Amino acid sequence: MVRKARIQDIRPIQQLLGHYAHQGKLLARSLSELYVHLRDMFVCMDDQDTTLLGCCSLHIVWENLAEIRSVAVAEEHLGRGFGRELVAAAIEEARELGIARLFVLTYETGFFEHLGFRLVDKNSLPHKIWADCIHCPKFPECDENAMILDLFETSEHNGDNVPWV
C-alpha cells in the first residue's frame, strides 16, 4: 500500500535510507531534513500498515521542475514492484500539481528508463546543482546519472518558464 508519509514513518525511513547510504547508493538524510520534508514523501507499507517496505520523495525545485529522490525499497522486498509504485505515486502528484518536468540523480538508470525517464547532462540542472548538490560530499565529482521525465507536452508547460533552457 502506497500512501503519504506520516510522522511515525520518519525513523524507519531514515534507517532504510541509511542502509543504502552506507553502501554508497544514495545520500543519507538527517532526521531534521526528513521531518522538514515530510510532506514530500511517500511510503509503501505492508498490508497491516505496520512495516515500511519502501519510500520515495517528490521535492519541488522550481515552478515547473521537481526531483524524485530518496527512492529505496527494503532489500528483502526488491523485485516486487514497490519502487515502481512509489515513483508512480510521485509522478501522479507532480501531474496534479502541474509540474512539467521531473528529474532524478541515480545509479539505477534502467529502472528509471522503464518509467519513461531519459538521460541528460547534469549541467542542464543548474537549480538543483546550486541548491542541493553544492552541499553534497560527492560534489563536484558526482558519478550519478541525471535523468528527466517530461510530464506535459503542451506549450503551457514548455519553453519560457524552463529554468535551464
Secondary structure, DSSP 8 states (H G I E B T S, - for coil): -EEE--GGGHHHHHHHHHHHHHTTSS----HHHHHHTGGGEEEEE-TTS-SEEEEEEEEEEETTEEEEEEEEE-GGGTTSSHHHHHHHHHHHHHHHHT--EEEEEES-HHHHHHTT-EEE-GGG-HHHHHHTGGGSTTTTS---EEEEEE---SGGGSSTT-TT-
